[in-house]
């Protein structure tokens, strides 16, 4: 059984409005290469993106991702 990509587990990254938000946020940060691709959960996506952000910027990145997801 496949999960709906707008279910709470996936919604923060896979609904159309969410994709638009992530593109805007990540492009503004100069990180468009971290744009979500592939059907993974929000947690999996965030953890994998975090590894591509320099260590000294991770707390700020985490804050922006959390606030952006919360706004959805």
C-alpha positions as a printed Julia matrix, in Angstrom:
72×3 Matrix{Float64}:
  0.0    0.0    0.0
  1.45   3.36  -0.97
  0.97   6.41   1.18
 -0.6    9.58  -0.14
  2.14  12.15  -0.7
 -0.07  14.75   0.99
 -0.31  12.64   4.16
  1.17  14.21   7.32
  4.38  12.17   6.9
  5.1   13.57   3.43
  3.06  16.79   3.29
  5.77  19.18   4.45
  7.65  18.51   1.21
  5.38  16.91  -1.41
  2.16  18.91  -1.74
  2.31  21.45  -4.59
  2.24  24.43  -2.23
  5.04  22.88  -0.21
  7.22  22.35  -3.27
  6.81  26.0   -4.21
  7.79  27.08  -0.69
 10.87  24.81  -0.6
 12.02  26.04  -4.01
 11.73  29.67  -2.86
 13.45  29.04   0.49
 16.27  26.86  -0.82
 16.95  29.12  -3.81
 17.1   32.15  -1.53
 19.69  30.35   0.6
 21.75  29.41  -2.45
 20.9   25.73  -1.93
 18.6   24.82  -4.84
 20.46  21.49  -5.2
 18.77  20.39  -1.95
 15.31  20.65  -3.52
 13.3   17.5   -2.62
 13.39  14.69  -5.16
 12.15  11.16  -4.69
  9.38  10.08  -2.34
 11.01  10.22   1.07
  9.58  11.37   4.37
 10.17  14.9    5.61
 12.53  13.6    8.3
 14.62  11.6    5.81
 14.84  14.57   3.46
 15.83  17.0    6.21
 18.51  14.68   7.6
 20.06  14.1    4.17
 20.03  17.82   3.32
 21.6   18.7    6.64
 24.7   16.69   5.74
 25.21  18.92   2.68
 25.21  22.12   4.71
 28.48  23.29   6.29
 28.6   22.45   9.99
 28.71  26.09  11.06
 25.45  26.8    9.2
 23.44  23.73  10.26
 21.68  25.31  13.23
 20.47  28.17  11.04
 19.46  25.73   8.32
 17.55  23.64  10.86
 15.74  26.73  12.1
 14.72  27.81   8.59
 13.55  24.31   7.66
 11.57  23.95  10.89
  9.88  27.34  10.56
  9.13  26.75   6.87
  7.58  23.34   7.58
  5.61  24.81  10.45
  4.17  27.48   8.12
  2.76  24.77   5.85
